[in-house]
Amino acid sequence: MLLRFVLIPIIISSFSFFVAAESTVSAELAFEQRMFWQSPAQAKQSSSSSVIKFETEYTLTWDDGLQSVVFKPFFQLDNHETRNTADIRELLWVYNQDTWAMRAGIGKVFWGQTESFHLVDTINQTDILGGVDGEDKLGQPMLNLEISKSWGSASFFVLPYFRAREYPDETGRLRFTLPVHDEGNLYESGQKEKHIDIATRWVYFGDNWEGAISYFDGTTREPSFIVSEEWEKSKLTAYYPQMQQVGLEALYTSGSWLLKLEAVQRRMTIDTYNAFVSGFEYTEYGVFNTAYDVGWIVEYQYDDRDSQVLSIAQNDFMVGARVILNDIASSEFLVGYVQDLDVSSSNYSFIEASSRLSDTWKLTAEARVFNAKGKVDVLHYFKQDDFVEVSLQYYF
């Protein structure tokens, strides 16, 4: 009798689940070659790096689309093993209703509006082994509730586990003079990486503008560094203090103009500081009677800690251009130049380009050049790490 009333409904429910569920699978395989054309600053550093990246996405949807699970594992193999990475970018259960949604698992969340620097974005740890522009992120364990009403959208996050940043080893480029060892990270919180962080963000969309206010309380994603006595002062130890951050984002659209702002105030035990990035993007459509669109980007970066910290955005000015060819290959380019207004010899420039070769193949390229003659700027550590990178991606 018990089996009849317990097992039979479970069997019927499970059968209905598999019949009703829909799944999709996609994957990306990338071959990446990075070449440095200057001699390395440190003897053990290499002059090139070959990397294979593999990322797949599996999505299972059921309950008439109300529930889904997304799984995105990511692997990166480097020929020098300095940038090897295995990560779960997402493993997220999502439950959607008309005015609210619940997410639980490992996920990625992006906050921000500006192009040259993302100040507000603080949920996920930056994966600097994956890319130098700060846009690659590690998956973050989270519980997220999002409520959408006429007054906007409010999100609440509980982040039960902290992901420490990973750095290149002593053979890798784009690092400090001393390498950062990947063991023995120090934390202000006695709970270390098990400290439970919390965050919330409110977003409102107007007719031609959108704005957001956010709050984060937990372990900062950007560490400071201590010369490690344990390693006979040959390596750096990362130190992660606690932080309370209030963030502000704004985007205003008027015709071809986009006005952007990101601002934060961060309160820590040893310091409280303010920083912002603001600027505009103006797009010319069909320049010179062609199909090309050109977006001109100008942004200013400010941090009131000046040059006391390892930040490249204390008092800096960025100009750039985004060129979209509007061709069948979806070709586009982004060119930028960032100048430190305090140190005239400190600047860097970059170019990013991408174009589809077919329905399944895509070619991307990136180049960065760093200039810093003095030792008063963080770019000093990378002045011999100019590089060009080419990546061939296959989608299936």
Disulfide bonds with the S-S distance in Angstrom:
none
